[in-house]
Amino acid sequence: MNMQPTAVVDMEPPDGPGVILPTQLQVQAKVQAKNCSVFYNDKQALFDINLDIPANEVTALIGPSGCGKSTFLRCVNRMNDTIDGCRVTGSILLDGGEINDRDVDVVLLRARVGMVFQKPNPFPKSIFENVAYGPRIHGLASSKSELEDMVEYSLKRAGLWEEVKDRLQQPGTGLSGGQQQRLCIARAIAVEPEVILMDEPCSALDPIATARIEELIDELRQNFTIVIVTHSMQQAARVSQKTAFFHLGLLIEHGETNKIFTNPENEKTQDYITGRFG
């Protein structure tokens, strides 16, 4: 897609000259990776990744196991900082600001960039406390009633409120797998992040629970930028607007999801999409 500023000449009206109208103005990506490489001690896992992730869209990261999808995802909220021997070079920008600068508060960064993991991981606390935890530690609620409103609002956005509103004080671990994952999504969005990272959020779920999460992802993208790692090409095709194909630590191809799946430019992408390897 050409994102350069362009202009078109409108058809000349009967009473005046043509009018120059601005069309596509330059839009800065929400997240930008520039020459991003990742090393685990002496082993290089990612090689010079350049990827723009647009706001309010779902970007799917696909590719075979061990290709670097999750490694890249963890770069966006500096989760790789928690891994001994891991080193990240290059640049990751969030709204144009470098997230790897020494003066960036990682706690605040992770409030802006939430994460939902492969396996549902509710805290060993009540359903209410799972969702209230983030707003409480970040001081987002000034009163008990405001905190209760935030919990209710987050559970509603995660499509879980009607199922749990009468048992908010029961353990989150007592919910079904699909409900636990939606609880984790409610927990992530309770602090009003700008970006939500999802690392194979449906891989441990049954088809019905998976469908609920996919519907939820489509709703959430109206308010959040979403990046999802998935092994399922069908899921990528269903939920995303952009798709990035990784292979052996390289970003092979990135573009509109429909084009990636129907008319990829790279032969490796074509081979993966058609099942020749993976």
Number of C-alpha atoms within 10 A of each C-alpha: 5 8 11 11 11 13 13 11 11 11 10 10 9 7 6 7 11 13 13 12 11 11 12 12 12 11 11 14 16 18 22 23 22 16 15 19 23 23 16 15 11 9 10 14 21 25 18 17 22 17 19 19 22 19 21 17 22 27 27 27 27 26 26 16 13 13 19 24 29 19 18 25 20 17 20 26 26 20 15 19 15 9 10 9 12 16 15 20 15 15 21 27 17 21 14 12 13 15 20 20 10 8 7 12 11 16 12 12 16 20 22 19 24 23 28 22 17 17 17 22 15 22 17 12 15 18 27 23 19 22 30 24 18 19 20 17 10 12 12 16 17 10 11 10 10 12 21 15 14 21 26 22 16 24 27 15 18 26 20 19 18 10 13 17 14 9 12 17 13 15 17 25 18 13 17 13 18 23 23 20 27 26 30 27 30 26 29 26 31 28 25 20 19 20 27 28 24 22 22 18 25 26 15 15 19 11 12 10 18 18 15 16 23 19 14 17 22 15 14 19 19 13 14 20 22 27 26 27 24 23 20 14 16 10 16 24 16 14 21 23 17 22 27 24 24 25 21 16 21 18 22 17 18 22 19 15 22 15 13 21 19 10 11 19 14 12 11 17 25 17 13 18 19 11 9 10 12 12
